[in-house]
Amino acid sequence: MKQKSNMMRKKLYLAVLWGIASTATIGVVTAGNAPVDSFNNPVAVIGAKPQPVVDLFNNPVGAIGAQSVSAEADAKQAPVAVKAEPAAQAVTAPVDNKQVVAEVKEQPARKSNHWAYQPVKAPAEPVVKNKDWVKTPIDAFILAPLEAKGLTPSPVADRAAFVRRATLDAWGVIPTPEEVAAFVSDTSPNAYEKLADRLLASPKYGERQARRWLDLARYADSSGFTNDETRESLWRYRDYVIKAFNEDKPYSNFVKEQLAGDEVAPGNPEALIATGFLRSYPDDSNSRDLVQKKFQNTTDITDTVGEVFLGQTVGCARCHNHKFDKISQKEYYQLQSFFANVNAVDNIPAAKGQVEADYEKAQAKWEEATKDVRAKIAALLDPIREAGRHYNYERFSLATQAALNKPEKDWTPEDRWVNHRYKNNADDDDLVAYYTDNSDKNAKNYNAEYAEKAKQYKALAKELKKFDKLKPAKGSTTISAITELGHADVPPTHVRFAGVFDRPMEEVQPGFPAAISDEKPVIEPTGFSSGRRAALAKWIASPNNPLTARVFVNRVWGQYFGNGIVETVSDFGKAGKKPTNPELLDYLADNFVKQGWSVKKLHRDILLSNVYRQSSAHREDIAKADPENKLLAVFPRQRLEAEEIRDSLLAASGKLEDSVGGPSVFPPVPANLGAGDKWQVSKDTSDQNRRSLYIFTRRSVPYPLLQTFDMASAQQVHSKRDVTTTPLQALALFNSDLVFEWSQALAGRVIREAGTDESAQLDRLYEILFARKPDDAEKAALKDFLGNQEKAIVEKALSGKFAVSVPTGLKDAKVLNPVRAAAFVDLVHTVANSNEFSYRF
């Protein structure tokens, strides 16, 4: 009866699925009586424009789920392959939890006519009336639509405003007054070219571009989830990205190394480090189903690669055929199969340098200080290591246990992954559970001595923790990377019913989405790897791929102009926005490839364009004719990103440390943050004042000041920074002890550089923060503020309710009037918190 009841429930479940499938057939909607192909039409015309061809894209997901074998009493019954039938003829066969094999009926694959899947072709440069305005071909593509609407571009921006704009965009930090003055006074005909070349030659350029890329890579220095363990070696990937941009590594190589560095450049440590892109996924070390965990990690990698490099929301096809784009569920798993054999390896020896030497020195001190305690722990656990290990296996899923209990000679590729993963995460705390649990009299392996053993271990572990301060505070001696553990054999990849990992259907092999490309992967296994990722990387980085160059140049354009030419920068599918200037997009993509995939040349072309030089001053005629400024007749103002605000405040104060690369650092945080040992503030003050790029990115404890200003989330691909305006942002800057310290240092810098003349001090303050001098009205208001604030400080000081804060960094502060100096600090703090500082124009 129980079996019959289960079968009835399964039939009911399947009937519900069929009901859903029949009302929401994937791929087809109807307009009147005519079927409409929802894959080959823009979203806006689905349901309105009939097509002669009906593309059911195989069958609805529900129909696939209906083709399953009957549940039998014998659990060993072999799976049965069943041909999918039309929905009207569906057989509601019961579904069991064994593997379901479906032979999916497919129409011949064909390319989609969606604009983004068409080959990139160099468009002809538009003919424009105002030829003098065209500095680069980019300008012609911008000017033509403006002239067509009877509009004119804005005049060139003030030189001081321009150099501040360009420096913030290229470096992510404000320029010095000297850098501003040098450009303003440069009357040579190639002044703009010299500025662009100087900006692109600086290490700061690579740091700025790396921050944008790390947003996409979901980079973090910790794993996330409950334990949020430190990934002590992943900073090497961050440094790889900085170096790649600074050295102008061709983007095609940049792509290949991140996807398959171990395969395309075996033996090259830099290429191995590059696979940190794949390694950066969030991960839960507490997972008890390692077979499922493998599926989850591979899914994250597949979705990330699709979004970042191809601008495709492939993840929408994991559970069913894509609702908008012509990517089938089968094709999703074909993409996933490229990553079927990847393994995270975090203990690859790194080349020795100063960081590694410092780490080893500190580690040696810890090992020497703790050798006795560790020896006692080993003596306590050694007798039960084997029994404890097998006992710990019981905490895992049955599928995981099966893999863990197999002899190594019998491992399948999936068993190899499970065992490697287990060994990476196992520790002594797992073993001691054997003592703890078996100290109970009702336990299967009860031993009266085990309670005492568990107590001894707890005491020893507590003693060992006392030496944590001796451990290396930063750095590592290893590389974190992705490899295939020296094996070319690959676990099978199956289509998963409704995306559920333990509902496998047909096995699939690596392949590219037919709508995008009719190429077939050429896979060349090696003695140590499957070669699958190398094949994928070569296809993605090919000049013939219609998406790769378009997606990247669009991201760079968005960095300068606020929005990409395709506003949905990670969705070039039909649910994404259409390009506002498709000819410009294809010009940039085509030129990018022709110039050897040079990222610096792409940036230089944009920096030198006249559209980038335009003023951002408001124009009423443009606001009426083009309210969203899609035609770019006015340069768009932008709020600085979180890192730009912090780094520019540090730069203004004179405290910013310019060293490039190295382990991540921990600047001070509010005392009430409550992060415990997850945030140990760096002892070296120079580390505390490094660029925000180097701040330790802990997934569970984002750095508060950056989080307030919409820093990127490391949980998934962060395609575009949010821009919010909240009271908390103003309060954070105004009440932060750190920001106030920086204001004191900035006040001291102004006095050092401008002398004791207050008018000169006000000029210098504005030059540092805004790259300009205050006008007469502003200067009068600033002097009024100083006078009023001085009176307020005197009144509070006399009442004993106020302690003055004076400028710092002065050799002889005694010559200053402390009250007037404190008022000046308050003025500096106020000006630094102004709207003008937080924007670039």
C-alpha positions in Angstrom: 0.0 0.0 0.0 2.8 2.3 0.9 4.4 1.8 -2.6 1.1 2.4 -4.3 0.5 5.6 -2.3 4.0 6.9 -3.3 3.3 6.1 -7.0 0.0 8.0 -6.8 1.7 11.1 -5.3 4.3 10.9 -8.1 1.6 10.7 -10.7 -0.2 13.7 -9.2 3.1 15.7 -9.1 3.7 14.9 -12.8 0.2 15.9 -13.8 0.8 19.3 -12.1 4.0 19.7 -14.1 2.1 18.9 -17.3 -0.5 21.4 -16.5 2.1 24.1 -16.1 3.9 23.0 -19.3 0.7 23.1 -21.3 -0.1 26.7 -20.3 3.5 28.0 -20.6 5.0 26.1 -23.5 8.6 27.2 -23.7 9.7 28.9 -27.0 6.2 29.5 -28.5 3.4 32.0 -27.9 0.5 32.6 -30.2 -0.8 35.7 -31.9 -4.3 34.8 -33.0 -4.0 31.3 -34.4 -0.4 31.7 -35.7 2.5 30.5 -33.6 5.3 33.0 -32.8 8.9 32.1 -32.3 9.9 33.8 -29.0 13.5 33.1 -29.6 13.8 34.8 -32.9 11.9 37.9 -32.1 12.7 40.8 -29.8 10.9 40.7 -26.5 8.7 43.6 -27.5 7.0 41.8 -30.4 6.5 38.4 -28.8 2.8 37.7 -29.1 2.3 40.3 -31.8 4.3 39.3 -34.8 3.6 35.8 -36.2 6.5 33.7 -37.6 6.1 31.0 -40.2 8.4 28.6 -38.3 7.4 27.2 -34.9 10.4 26.5 -32.7 9.3 24.4 -29.7 13.0 24.1 -28.8 12.6 20.3 -28.4 9.8 20.1 -25.9 8.7 21.9 -22.8 10.6 21.0 -19.7 7.5 19.4 -18.3 7.3 17.1 -21.3 10.9 16.0 -20.7 10.0 15.2 -17.1 7.2 13.0 -18.2 9.4 10.5 -20.1 10.5 8.5 -17.0 10.4 4.9 -16.1 7.9 3.3 -13.8 8.9 2.8 -10.2 9.3 -0.9 -9.4 9.8 -2.7 -6.2 13.2 -3.9 -7.3 15.5 -0.9 -6.6 18.1 -2.3 -9.1 15.9 -2.0 -12.2 17.9 -0.5 -15.1 16.9 3.0 -16.4 14.9 3.1 -19.6 15.3 5.4 -22.5 12.0 6.9 -23.5 11.3 9.1 -26.5 9.6 12.4 -25.7 6.1 12.8 -27.1 4.0 15.9 -27.8 2.2 17.3 -24.7 -1.2 16.1 -25.9 0.0 12.5 -25.9 1.9 12.6 -22.6 2.1 9.5 -20.5 2.0 10.3 -16.8 4.4 7.6 -15.9 5.5 7.6 -12.3 8.9 9.2 -11.5 11.5 7.6 -9.2 14.8 9.0 -7.9 17.0 6.9 -10.1 18.7 8.3 -13.2 16.2 9.2 -15.9 17.6 8.9 -19.5 15.7 10.9 -22.1 16.4 11.0 -25.8 15.4 14.6 -26.5 13.9 15.2 -29.9 15.6 18.2 -31.4 15.2 20.3 -34.5 18.3 20.9 -36.5 20.4 23.6 -34.7 20.5 26.9 -36.5 22.0 30.3 -35.7 19.7 33.0 -34.2 19.2 36.2 -36.1 19.5 38.2 -32.8 21.8 41.2 -33.4 24.4 40.2 -30.8 25.0 36.8 -32.4 25.8 38.3 -35.8 29.5 38.6 -36.8 31.2 41.9 -35.9 31.7 43.9 -39.1 33.5 47.2 -39.4 30.9 49.9 -40.2 31.6 52.7 -42.5 32.5 56.0 -40.7 29.5 58.3 -40.9 29.6 61.4 -42.9 29.0 64.5 -40.7 28.7 68.2 -41.3 30.8 69.4 -38.5 34.0 67.6 -39.5 36.2 69.8 -37.3 34.6 68.3 -34.2 35.7 64.8 -35.1 39.0 64.0 -33.3 38.7 60.2 -33.6 36.3 57.9 -35.6 34.4 57.6 -32.3 33.3 61.2 -32.6 31.8 60.6 -36.0 29.6 57.8 -34.7 28.4 60.1 -31.9 27.9 63.2 -34.0 25.9 61.7 -36.8 22.8 60.8 -34.6 23.1 64.3 -33.0 23.1 66.1 -36.3 20.2 63.9 -37.5 18.1 65.3 -34.6 19.3 68.9 -35.1 21.4 68.8 -31.9 25.0 69.9 -31.3 27.6 68.6 -28.9 28.6 70.5 -25.8 31.7 72.7 -25.8 35.0 71.3 -24.4 35.3 71.0 -20.7 37.5 73.3 -18.6 41.0 71.8 -18.6 41.2 71.6 -14.9 37.8 69.8 -14.7 38.9 67.5 -17.6 42.2 66.4 -16.0 40.3 65.6 -12.7 37.7 63.7 -14.7 40.3 61.7 -16.7 42.5 60.9 -13.7 39.5 59.6 -11.7 38.4 57.5 -14.6 41.8 56.1 -15.4 43.3 55.9 -11.9 40.3 55.9 -9.5 41.9 58.7 -7.4 42.1 62.5 -7.7 45.1 64.2 -9.3 47.5 66.4 -7.4 47.4 70.2 -7.9 50.7 70.0 -9.6 49.4 67.4 -12.1 46.4 69.7 -12.8 48.6 72.8 -13.3 50.9 70.9 -15.6 48.1 70.0 -18.0 46.3 73.4 -17.7 49.5 75.2 -18.7 50.5 72.8 -21.5 50.0 74.7 -24.7 51.5 72.1 -26.9 49.2 70.7 -29.7 49.5 67.1 -28.2 48.7 68.1 -24.6 45.7 65.7 -24.4 47.8 62.9 -26.0 50.5 63.4 -23.4 48.0 63.3 -20.6 46.4 60.1 -21.8 49.8 58.4 -22.2 50.9 59.5 -18.7 47.7 58.1 -17.2 47.9 54.8 -19.0 51.6 54.4 -18.2 51.0 54.6 -14.4 50.6 51.6 -12.2 47.5 53.3 -10.9 45.8 52.5 -14.2 46.2 48.8 -13.7 44.9 49.1 -10.1 41.8 50.9 -11.3 41.1 48.5 -14.1 41.7 45.6 -11.8 39.0 46.8 -9.4 36.5 46.8 -12.2 37.5 43.4 -13.3 37.4 41.9 -9.8 33.8 43.0 -9.5 33.1 40.6 -12.4 35.2 37.8 -11.0 33.3 37.9 -7.7 36.8 38.1 -6.1 37.1 37.8 -2.3 39.8 36.8 0.2 37.4 34.5 2.0 35.1 31.6 1.1 31.8 33.0 2.4 29.0 31.1 4.1 29.1 30.2 7.9 32.8 29.7 8.4 34.0 32.2 5.8 37.5 30.9 5.9 40.4 33.0 4.8 41.8 32.3 1.3 45.3 33.3 2.1 46.7 33.0 -1.4 44.0 34.4 -3.6 45.5 37.9 -3.5 48.0 36.6 -6.1 45.1 36.5 -8.6 44.3 40.1 -7.8 47.9 41.0 -8.5 47.8 39.0 -11.7 44.9 41.2 -12.9 46.7 44.4 -12.0 49.9 43.3 -13.8 47.9 42.1 -16.9 46.3 45.6 -17.3 49.5 47.5 -16.6 51.5 45.4 -19.1 48.6 45.6 -21.6 48.3 41.8 -21.9 46.1 41.2 -25.0 42.6 40.6 -23.8 42.4 37.4 -25.8 45.3 36.0 -23.7 43.8 37.4 -20.6 40.6 35.4 -21.3 42.5 32.2 -22.1 44.7 32.3 -19.0 41.8 32.8 -16.6 39.7 30.0 -18.1 42.4 27.5 -18.8 45.8 28.8 -17.7 46.9 25.4 -16.6 46.1 23.9 -20.0 47.1 26.7 -22.4 50.4 27.5 -20.7 51.4 24.5 -18.6 54.4 25.2 -16.3 53.7 29.0 -16.3 53.0 30.0 -12.7 51.4 33.3 -13.8 48.9 31.5 -16.0 48.2 29.1 -13.2 47.5 32.0 -10.8 45.1 33.4 -13.5 42.7 30.5 -12.9 41.9 32.2 -9.7 39.1 33.7 -11.7 37.4 30.3 -11.6 38.6 29.6 -8.1 36.8 32.7 -6.7 33.4 31.1 -6.3 31.8 31.3 -2.8 32.1 27.9 -1.1 30.6 26.3 2.0 33.2 24.1 3.7 30.4 22.6 5.9 28.6 21.0 2.9 27.7 17.4 3.7 26.8 16.4 0.2 30.0 16.8 -1.8 28.4 15.4 -4.9 25.9 18.2 -4.8 28.6 20.7 -3.9 30.5 19.8 -7.0 27.4 20.5 -9.1 26.9 23.8 -7.3 30.4 25.0 -7.8 30.4 24.0 -11.5 27.1 25.8 -11.9 28.6 29.0 -10.4 31.5 28.8 -12.8 29.3 28.2 -15.8 27.0 31.1 -15.0 29.9 33.4 -14.3 31.8 32.6 -17.5 28.6 33.2 -19.5 27.9 36.6 -18.0 31.4 37.9 -17.8 32.9 37.0 -21.2 29.8 36.5 -23.4 27.2 38.8 -21.8 24.7 35.9 -21.7 22.4 34.9 -18.9 23.1 31.3 -19.5 22.1 30.4 -15.9 18.5 31.0 -17.0 18.7 27.8 -19.0 19.8 25.6 -16.1 16.3 24.5 -15.1 14.6 24.9 -18.5 15.2 26.3 -22.0 16.0 30.0 -21.8 12.8 32.0 -21.8 14.1 34.7 -24.2 17.4 33.6 -25.7 17.8 30.6 -28.0 19.8 28.6 -25.4 18.4 25.3 -24.6 18.7 23.5 -21.3 20.8 20.9 -23.0 23.2 23.5 -24.3 23.6 24.9 -20.8 24.8 21.6 -19.6 27.0 21.3 -22.7 28.7 24.5 -21.5 28.9 23.2 -18.0 30.6 20.0 -19.2 33.7 22.1 -20.1 34.3 22.5 -16.4 33.3 19.0 -15.3 36.8 18.0 -14.2 38.0 21.2 -12.5 39.3 21.0 -8.9 40.3 23.8 -6.5 44.0 23.4 -5.4 45.2 25.8 -2.8 48.6 24.3 -1.9 50.7 24.8 -5.0 54.1 26.1 -3.9 54.8 29.7 -4.9 58.1 31.2 -6.1 60.0 32.6 -3.1 60.2 36.3 -2.6 60.1 38.7 0.4 56.4 37.9 1.1 57.1 34.2 1.2 60.2 34.6 3.3 58.4 36.7 5.9 55.6 34.2 6.0 58.0 31.3 6.6 59.8 33.2 9.3 56.6 33.8 11.2 55.3 30.3 10.6 58.6 28.9 12.0 58.2 30.9 15.2 54.7 29.6 15.6 55.7 26.0 15.0 58.6 26.2 17.4 56.4 27.7 20.1 53.6 25.1 19.7 55.6 22.0 19.0 54.9 20.5 22.4 51.2 21.2 22.3 50.9 19.9 18.8 52.8 16.7 19.7 50.3 16.1 22.6 47.4 16.6 20.3 48.9 14.2 17.7 49.5 11.6 20.4 45.9 11.9 21.5 44.4 11.6 18.0 46.8 9.2 16.3 45.2 6.1 17.8 41.8 6.9 16.3 42.7 8.6 13.1 41.4 5.8 10.9 38.4 5.1 13.0 37.7 8.8 13.4 37.9 9.4 9.7 35.4 6.7 8.8 33.2 7.8 11.6 33.2 11.4 10.2 32.2 10.0 6.8 28.8 9.1 8.3 28.0 12.8 8.5 27.9 13.0 4.8 25.3 12.0 2.2 25.1 8.4 1.1 26.6 9.3 -2.4 29.5 11.1 -0.7 30.1 8.2 1.7 30.2 5.8 -1.3 33.0 7.8 -2.9 34.9 8.3 0.4 34.9 4.6 1.2 36.2 3.4 -2.2 39.8 2.3 -2.6 41.7 4.9 -4.6 42.3 2.3 -7.4 38.5 2.2 -8.0 37.9 5.9 -8.0 35.9 7.4 -10.9 36.6 11.0 -11.8 33.8 12.1 -9.6 35.1 10.0 -6.7 38.4 11.7 -7.2 36.8 15.1 -6.9 34.9 14.1 -3.7 38.0 12.7 -2.0 40.2 15.7 -3.0 37.6 18.0 -1.6 37.2 16.1 1.6 41.0 16.1 2.3 41.2 19.8 1.6 38.7 20.5 4.4 39.3 17.8 7.0 40.9 18.8 10.3 41.5 17.5 13.8 38.1 18.8 15.0 36.5 16.3 12.7 38.4 13.5 14.4 37.7 14.5 18.0 34.0 14.0 17.4 34.8 10.3 17.6 35.8 10.7 21.2 33.0 13.1 22.1 30.1 11.1 20.5 31.4 7.7 21.8 31.7 8.9 25.3 27.9 8.4 25.6 27.0 5.0 27.1 24.4 4.4 24.3 26.9 5.0 21.6 27.9 2.1 19.3 31.6 2.4 20.0 31.3 3.5 23.7 34.5 3.7 25.7 34.6 5.0 29.2 37.9 6.7 28.5 36.7 8.7 25.6 35.1 11.5 27.7 38.4 12.2 29.3 40.2 12.1 25.9 37.7 14.6 24.5 38.2 16.8 27.6 42.0 16.7 27.1 41.7 17.6 23.4 39.5 20.6 24.3 42.1 21.9 26.8 45.0 21.4 24.4 43.1 23.2 21.6 42.5 26.1 23.9 46.2 26.1 24.8 47.2 26.1 21.2 44.9 29.0 20.4 46.9 31.2 22.7 49.7 31.2 20.2 47.6 32.5 17.3 49.2 35.9 17.5 52.5 34.3 16.4 51.0 33.0 13.2 51.8 34.9 10.0 49.5 38.0 9.9 49.5 38.1 6.1 50.8 36.4 3.0 51.3 32.8 2.1 53.8 30.4 0.4 51.2 28.9 -1.9 49.1 29.5 -5.0 45.3 29.0 -5.2 44.3 27.8 -8.6 42.1 25.5 -10.7 43.6 22.3 -12.1 42.3 18.8 -13.1 44.6 17.0 -10.7 46.8 15.6 -13.4 44.0 13.5 -15.0 42.4 13.7 -18.4 39.4 11.5 -17.7 36.2 13.5 -17.0 33.1 12.9 -14.9 30.0 12.7 -17.1 27.7 15.7 -17.4 24.0 15.2 -17.5 21.0 17.4 -18.2 19.3 17.8 -14.9 15.5 17.6 -14.6 14.3 21.1 -13.6 18.0 21.9 -12.6 17.8 19.4 -9.7 21.3 17.9 -9.3 20.1 14.4 -8.3 17.7 14.1 -11.2 20.1 13.4 -14.1 18.7 12.7 -17.6 20.7 12.3 -20.8 24.5 12.7 -20.8 25.9 15.5 -22.9 29.3 16.4 -24.3 30.9 19.8 -24.6 29.4 22.1 -27.1 28.7 25.8 -27.9 25.2 27.3 -28.1 24.1 26.8 -31.8 22.4 30.2 -31.8 25.7 31.9 -31.3 28.1 29.7 -33.3 28.0 26.7 -35.5 31.6 25.8 -34.5 32.3 22.5 -32.8 34.8 22.4 -30.0 38.2 20.9 -30.8 39.3 19.2 -27.6 42.9 18.0 -27.3 43.4 16.1 -24.0 46.8 16.2 -22.5 48.5 13.8 -20.1 47.4 15.9 -17.1 44.1 17.5 -18.2 41.1 17.0 -20.3 41.8 20.0 -22.6 38.1 21.0 -22.5 38.6 24.4 -21.0 41.4 25.2 -23.4 38.9 24.5 -26.2 36.3 26.8 -24.7 38.8 29.5 -24.0 40.0 29.5 -27.6 36.4 29.8 -28.9 35.6 32.6 -26.5 38.8 34.5 -27.3 38.5 34.0 -31.0 38.1 37.1 -33.3 35.2 35.2 -34.8 33.2 35.1 -31.6 30.4 37.7 -32.1 30.1 38.5 -28.3 33.5 38.6 -26.6 34.9 41.9 -28.1 31.5 43.6 -28.1 30.9 42.7 -24.4 34.3 44.0 -23.3 34.4 47.2 -25.2 30.9 47.9 -24.0 32.0 47.5 -20.4 34.9 49.9 -20.9 32.6 52.5 -22.6 30.3 52.2 -19.6 33.2 52.9 -17.2 33.7 56.3 -18.9 30.1 57.3 -19.7 28.1 55.8 -16.9 26.2 53.5 -19.1 27.3 51.0 -21.7 26.2 51.4 -25.3 24.2 48.3 -24.3 23.0 49.4 -20.9 22.6 45.8 -19.6 26.3 45.2 -19.7 26.1 41.5 -18.8 23.0 40.7 -20.8 23.3 41.0 -24.6 20.3 38.7 -25.0 16.8 39.6 -25.9 15.8 40.5 -22.4 18.6 43.0 -22.3 18.6 46.5 -23.7 19.3 47.1 -27.3 22.4 49.1 -28.2 21.8 52.9 -28.4 24.5 53.2 -31.1 25.1 49.8 -32.7 27.4 51.1 -35.3 29.7 52.6 -32.6 29.6 49.4 -30.7 30.8 47.4 -33.7 33.4 50.0 -34.6 34.9 49.7 -31.1 34.7 45.9 -31.1 36.2 45.6 -34.6 39.0 48.1 -33.9 39.7 46.4 -30.6 40.5 43.1 -32.3 42.4 44.7 -35.1 44.6 46.5 -32.6 45.6 43.2 -31.1 43.1 43.1 -28.4 45.0 46.0 -26.7 43.0 47.3 -23.7 45.2 50.4 -23.4 44.7 51.4 -27.0 40.9 51.1 -26.4 41.1 53.4 -23.4 43.4 55.8 -25.2 40.9 56.1 -28.1 38.1 57.0 -25.7 40.2 59.4 -23.7 41.2 61.3 -26.8 37.7 61.5 -28.3 35.9 64.8 -28.4 32.8 63.2 -26.9 34.8 62.5 -23.8 36.1 66.1 -23.7 32.7 67.6 -23.6 31.5 69.8 -20.7 29.0 68.3 -18.3 27.2 71.6 -17.8 23.4 71.3 -18.0 21.7 72.2 -21.3 18.0 72.7 -21.4 17.7 71.9 -25.1 19.3 68.5 -24.6 17.3 67.8 -21.5 14.1 68.2 -23.6 15.3 66.4 -26.7 17.2 63.6 -25.1 16.2 63.4 -21.4 18.3 60.2 -20.7 21.3 61.6 -22.6 21.6 58.5 -24.7 23.0 60.5 -27.5 25.8 62.0 -25.3 25.5 65.6 -26.3 26.4 66.4 -22.7 29.1 64.6 -20.7 27.4 62.6 -17.9 28.3 63.4 -14.4 29.0 60.5 -12.1 29.1 59.9 -8.4 32.5 58.5 -7.3 32.6 54.8 -6.5 33.2 53.7 -2.9 36.9 53.1 -3.5 37.4 56.4 -5.3 36.0 58.3 -2.3 38.2 56.6 0.3 41.3 56.6 -1.9 40.8 60.3 -2.9 40.3 61.3 0.8 43.5 59.5 1.7 45.3 61.1 -1.3 44.1 64.6 -0.3 45.3 64.0 3.3 48.8 63.0 2.0 48.5 59.6 3.7 47.8 57.3 0.7 50.4 54.6 0.3 51.3 53.9 -3.3 52.9 50.5 -3.1 51.5 48.0 -5.7 50.5 44.4 -5.0 51.0 42.1 -2.1 48.7 40.5 0.6 45.5 42.1 1.5 45.3 44.4 4.5 42.9 45.2 7.3 42.4 49.0 8.0 40.7 50.1 11.2 36.9 49.5 11.5 34.4 50.9 14.0 34.8 49.4 17.5 31.2 48.3 17.5 31.5 46.2 14.3 31.8 43.0 16.3 33.7 41.1 13.7 35.9 39.3 16.3 38.9 37.4 14.8 37.4 37.9 11.3 38.9 41.4 11.2 42.3 41.8 12.8 43.5 45.3 12.1 46.9 45.5 10.4 49.6 46.7 12.8 51.5 48.6 10.2 49.9 52.0 9.6 51.2 52.1 6.0 49.1 48.9 5.4 46.1 50.7 6.9 46.5 53.5 4.3 46.8 51.5 1.2 44.4 51.8 -1.7 41.0 50.2 -1.2 41.8 47.6 -3.8 44.0 45.9 -1.3 41.6 45.9 1.6 40.8 42.3 2.6 37.5 41.4 1.1 35.7 39.2 3.6 32.3 38.1 2.3 30.7 38.0 5.8 32.3 41.3 6.9 32.4 43.9 4.1 34.5 47.0 5.0 31.9 49.4 6.5 33.0 52.6 4.8 33.0 51.0 1.3 29.8 49.1 1.9 28.0 52.4 2.7 28.9 53.7 -0.7 27.8 50.6 -2.7 30.9 48.5 -3.0 30.6 45.4 -5.2 29.1 42.3 -3.7 31.5 39.3 -3.9 28.7 36.8 -3.8 28.2 36.8 -7.6 29.1 38.7 -10.8 28.7 42.4 -10.0 28.2 43.9 -13.5 27.5 47.5 -12.5 27.9 49.5 -9.3 24.7 50.7 -7.7 24.5 54.4 -7.0 22.4 55.2 -4.0 22.0 58.4 -2.1 21.2 57.8 1.6 21.5 59.8 4.9 23.8 57.0 6.1 26.4 58.1 3.5 26.6 61.6 4.8 26.6 60.5 8.4 29.3 57.9 7.7 31.7 60.5 6.3 30.8 63.2 8.8 31.0 61.0 11.9 33.8 58.6 11.0 36.8 59.0 13.2 39.0 57.9 10.3 37.6 60.5 7.9 38.0 63.2 10.6 41.7 62.1 11.1 42.2 62.5 7.3 40.6 65.9 7.5 43.1 66.9 10.3 45.9 65.6 8.1 44.5 67.5 5.1 44.3 70.7 7.1 47.9 70.2 8.1 48.9 69.7 4.5 47.1 72.8 3.4 48.9 74.9 6.0 52.3 73.4 5.1 51.8 74.1 1.4 50.0 77.4 1.5 51.5 79.1 4.6 49.7 81.1 7.2 47.7 83.3 4.8 44.0 82.1 5.1 43.0 83.2 1.6 45.9 81.1 0.1 44.9 78.2 2.4 41.3 78.3 1.0 42.7 78.3 -2.6 45.0 75.4 -1.8 42.2 73.4 -0.2 40.0 73.7 -3.3 42.9 73.0 -5.6 43.5 69.7 -3.8 39.9 68.6 -3.6 38.3 70.1 -6.7 41.2 71.0 -9.0 40.1 74.6 -9.0 40.1 77.7 -6.8 37.0 79.0 -5.0 35.2 81.9 -6.6 34.6 85.1 -4.6 31.2 84.1 -3.3 32.5 80.7 -2.1 35.5 82.3 -0.5 33.4 84.7 1.4 31.1 81.9 2.6 34.2 79.9 3.7 35.5 82.9 5.8 32.2 83.4 7.4 32.1 79.7 8.3 35.6 80.0 9.9 34.5 83.0 12.0 31.3 81.5 13.2 32.9 78.1 13.9 35.7 79.8 15.9 33.1 81.5 18.1 31.2 78.2 18.6 34.4 76.4 19.6 35.3 79.1 22.1 31.9 78.9 23.8 32.0 75.1 24.0 35.6 75.1 25.2 34.8 77.6 28.0 32.0 75.5 29.2 34.3 72.5 29.3 32.1 70.6 26.9 34.5 70.5 23.9 38.0 69.5 23.2 39.6 71.1 20.1 41.1 69.0 17.3 43.9 70.8 15.5 45.7 70.0 12.2 48.2 67.2 12.2 51.5 66.8 10.4 52.9 70.2 11.2 56.4 70.6 12.5 55.6 73.5 14.8 51.9 73.6 15.7 52.5 75.9 18.6 52.6 78.9 16.4 48.9 78.4 15.5 46.0 79.8 17.3 44.5 76.4 18.5 40.9 77.7 18.3 41.2 79.1 14.8 43.1 76.0 13.8 40.4 73.8 15.1 37.8 75.8 13.2 39.9 75.3 10.1 39.9 71.6 10.6 36.1 71.7 10.8 36.0 73.7 7.6 38.2 71.2 5.8 36.1 68.4 7.1 33.0 70.1 5.8 34.4 70.9 2.4 35.7 67.3 2.0 32.2 66.0 2.7 30.7 68.2 0.0 28.8 66.9 -3.0 31.4 68.3 -5.4 34.1 66.1 -4.0 32.0 63.0 -4.3 31.3 63.6 -8.0 33.3 63.9 -11.1 32.2 66.3 -13.8 
